[in-house]
Amino acid sequence: MTIGNTERKLINFLHQEIELTNADIAVALRHREFDNGPLPMLLWQYGLVDLDQLEQILDWLDNHRQ
């Protein structure tokens, strides 16, 4: 699986602002291979972010779409 520029920036945001660990992000990325869902929704679905954090992530995505 290749990671695009926007997704790389999103992962950086998840580390720095949301303070997720590499393991947290890896769980969501691993599940995305099977569920094919958007990363923010998978993070929420698996309890890795709460609703406030999900809103922050979605706002970030809205502001950083290419």
Biotite code that builds the C-alpha atoms (Angstrom):
import biotite.structure as struc

atoms = struc.array([
    struc.Atom([0.000, 0.000, 0.000], chain_id="A", res_id=1, res_name="MET", atom_name="CA", element="C"),
    struc.Atom([1.399, 3.362, -0.977], chain_id="A", res_id=2, res_name="THR", atom_name="CA", element="C"),
    struc.Atom([0.796, 6.460, 1.087], chain_id="A", res_id=3, res_name="ILE", atom_name="CA", element="C"),
    struc.Atom([0.115, 9.724, -0.707], chain_id="A", res_id=4, res_name="GLY", atom_name="CA", element="C"),
    struc.Atom([1.361, 13.148, 0.294], chain_id="A", res_id=5, res_name="ASN", atom_name="CA", element="C"),
    struc.Atom([-1.898, 14.197, 1.972], chain_id="A", res_id=6, res_name="THR", atom_name="CA", element="C"),
    struc.Atom([-2.054, 10.959, 3.929], chain_id="A", res_id=7, res_name="GLU", atom_name="CA", element="C"),
    struc.Atom([1.562, 11.378, 5.028], chain_id="A", res_id=8, res_name="ARG", atom_name="CA", element="C"),
    struc.Atom([0.692, 14.867, 6.313], chain_id="A", res_id=9, res_name="LYS", atom_name="CA", element="C"),
    struc.Atom([-2.409, 13.453, 8.016], chain_id="A", res_id=10, res_name="LEU", atom_name="CA", element="C"),
    struc.Atom([-0.313, 10.836, 9.803], chain_id="A", res_id=11, res_name="ILE", atom_name="CA", element="C"),
    struc.Atom([2.073, 13.565, 10.920], chain_id="A", res_id=12, res_name="ASN", atom_name="CA", element="C"),
    struc.Atom([-0.936, 15.541, 12.238], chain_id="A", res_id=13, res_name="PHE", atom_name="CA", element="C"),
    struc.Atom([-2.203, 12.437, 14.049], chain_id="A", res_id=14, res_name="LEU", atom_name="CA", element="C"),
    struc.Atom([1.172, 12.073, 15.766], chain_id="A", res_id=15, res_name="HIS", atom_name="CA", element="C"),
    struc.Atom([1.712, 15.714, 16.663], chain_id="A", res_id=16, res_name="GLN", atom_name="CA", element="C"),
    struc.Atom([-1.755, 17.091, 17.382], chain_id="A", res_id=17, res_name="GLU", atom_name="CA", element="C"),
    struc.Atom([-3.875, 14.079, 18.274], chain_id="A", res_id=18, res_name="ILE", atom_name="CA", element="C"),
    struc.Atom([-0.881, 12.329, 19.905], chain_id="A", res_id=19, res_name="GLU", atom_name="CA", element="C"),
    struc.Atom([-1.549, 8.889, 18.477], chain_id="A", res_id=20, res_name="LEU", atom_name="CA", element="C"),
    struc.Atom([1.228, 6.329, 18.609], chain_id="A", res_id=21, res_name="THR", atom_name="CA", element="C"),
    struc.Atom([2.682, 4.460, 15.651], chain_id="A", res_id=22, res_name="ASN", atom_name="CA", element="C"),
    struc.Atom([0.901, 1.368, 16.971], chain_id="A", res_id=23, res_name="ALA", atom_name="CA", element="C"),
    struc.Atom([-2.486, 3.148, 17.007], chain_id="A", res_id=24, res_name="ASP", atom_name="CA", element="C"),
    struc.Atom([-2.080, 4.280, 13.420], chain_id="A", res_id=25, res_name="ILE", atom_name="CA", element="C"),
    struc.Atom([-0.779, 0.866, 12.342], chain_id="A", res_id=26, res_name="ALA", atom_name="CA", element="C"),
    struc.Atom([-3.927, -0.797, 13.718], chain_id="A", res_id=27, res_name="VAL", atom_name="CA", element="C"),
    struc.Atom([-6.161, 1.454, 11.620], chain_id="A", res_id=28, res_name="ALA", atom_name="CA", element="C"),
    struc.Atom([-3.990, 1.061, 8.517], chain_id="A", res_id=29, res_name="LEU", atom_name="CA", element="C"),
    struc.Atom([-4.020, -2.719, 8.907], chain_id="A", res_id=30, res_name="ARG", atom_name="CA", element="C"),
    struc.Atom([-7.809, -2.781, 9.230], chain_id="A", res_id=31, res_name="HIS", atom_name="CA", element="C"),
    struc.Atom([-8.204, -0.448, 6.263], chain_id="A", res_id=32, res_name="ARG", atom_name="CA", element="C"),
    struc.Atom([-6.737, -3.167, 4.040], chain_id="A", res_id=33, res_name="GLU", atom_name="CA", element="C"),
    struc.Atom([-9.782, -5.299, 4.904], chain_id="A", res_id=34, res_name="PHE", atom_name="CA", element="C"),
    struc.Atom([-12.500, -2.690, 5.534], chain_id="A", res_id=35, res_name="ASP", atom_name="CA", element="C"),
    struc.Atom([-11.375, -0.204, 2.870], chain_id="A", res_id=36, res_name="ASN", atom_name="CA", element="C"),
    struc.Atom([-12.766, 2.619, 5.000], chain_id="A", res_id=37, res_name="GLY", atom_name="CA", element="C"),
    struc.Atom([-11.435, 6.136, 5.505], chain_id="A", res_id=38, res_name="PRO", atom_name="CA", element="C"),
    struc.Atom([-8.612, 6.272, 8.040], chain_id="A", res_id=39, res_name="LEU", atom_name="CA", element="C"),
    struc.Atom([-10.347, 8.779, 10.391], chain_id="A", res_id=40, res_name="PRO", atom_name="CA", element="C"),
    struc.Atom([-13.463, 6.608, 10.605], chain_id="A", res_id=41, res_name="MET", atom_name="CA", element="C"),
    struc.Atom([-11.413, 3.494, 11.314], chain_id="A", res_id=42, res_name="LEU", atom_name="CA", element="C"),
    struc.Atom([-9.549, 5.305, 14.086], chain_id="A", res_id=43, res_name="LEU", atom_name="CA", element="C"),
    struc.Atom([-12.900, 6.193, 15.647], chain_id="A", res_id=44, res_name="TRP", atom_name="CA", element="C"),
    struc.Atom([-14.483, 2.792, 15.000], chain_id="A", res_id=45, res_name="GLN", atom_name="CA", element="C"),
    struc.Atom([-11.661, 1.021, 16.828], chain_id="A", res_id=46, res_name="TYR", atom_name="CA", element="C"),
    struc.Atom([-11.770, 3.443, 19.765], chain_id="A", res_id=47, res_name="GLY", atom_name="CA", element="C"),
    struc.Atom([-8.436, 5.091, 18.997], chain_id="A", res_id=48, res_name="LEU", atom_name="CA", element="C"),
    struc.Atom([-9.946, 8.596, 18.865], chain_id="A", res_id=49, res_name="VAL", atom_name="CA", element="C"),
    struc.Atom([-13.038, 10.107, 20.471], chain_id="A", res_id=50, res_name="ASP", atom_name="CA", element="C"),
    struc.Atom([-15.683, 12.191, 18.703], chain_id="A", res_id=51, res_name="LEU", atom_name="CA", element="C"),
    struc.Atom([-13.932, 15.490, 19.454], chain_id="A", res_id=52, res_name="ASP", atom_name="CA", element="C"),
    struc.Atom([-10.683, 14.166, 18.007], chain_id="A", res_id=53, res_name="GLN", atom_name="CA", element="C"),
    struc.Atom([-12.536, 12.782, 14.986], chain_id="A", res_id=54, res_name="LEU", atom_name="CA", element="C"),
    struc.Atom([-13.996, 16.237, 14.378], chain_id="A", res_id=55, res_name="GLU", atom_name="CA", element="C"),
    struc.Atom([-10.492, 17.760, 14.608], chain_id="A", res_id=56, res_name="GLN", atom_name="CA", element="C"),
    struc.Atom([-9.219, 15.242, 12.070], chain_id="A", res_id=57, res_name="ILE", atom_name="CA", element="C"),
    struc.Atom([-12.098, 15.855, 9.665], chain_id="A", res_id=58, res_name="LEU", atom_name="CA", element="C"),
    struc.Atom([-11.625, 19.625, 9.970], chain_id="A", res_id=59, res_name="ASP", atom_name="CA", element="C"),
    struc.Atom([-7.914, 19.184, 9.231], chain_id="A", res_id=60, res_name="TRP", atom_name="CA", element="C"),
    struc.Atom([-8.752, 17.093, 6.165], chain_id="A", res_id=61, res_name="LEU", atom_name="CA", element="C"),
    struc.Atom([-11.204, 19.725, 4.911], chain_id="A", res_id=62, res_name="ASP", atom_name="CA", element="C"),
    struc.Atom([-8.463, 22.343, 5.155], chain_id="A", res_id=63, res_name="ASN", atom_name="CA", element="C"),
    struc.Atom([-5.744, 20.207, 3.527], chain_id="A", res_id=64, res_name="HIS", atom_name="CA", element="C"),
    struc.Atom([-7.449, 18.582, 0.547], chain_id="A", res_id=65, res_name="ARG", atom_name="CA", element="C"),
    struc.Atom([-5.418, 18.862, -2.640], chain_id="A", res_id=66, res_name="GLN", atom_name="CA", element="C"),
])
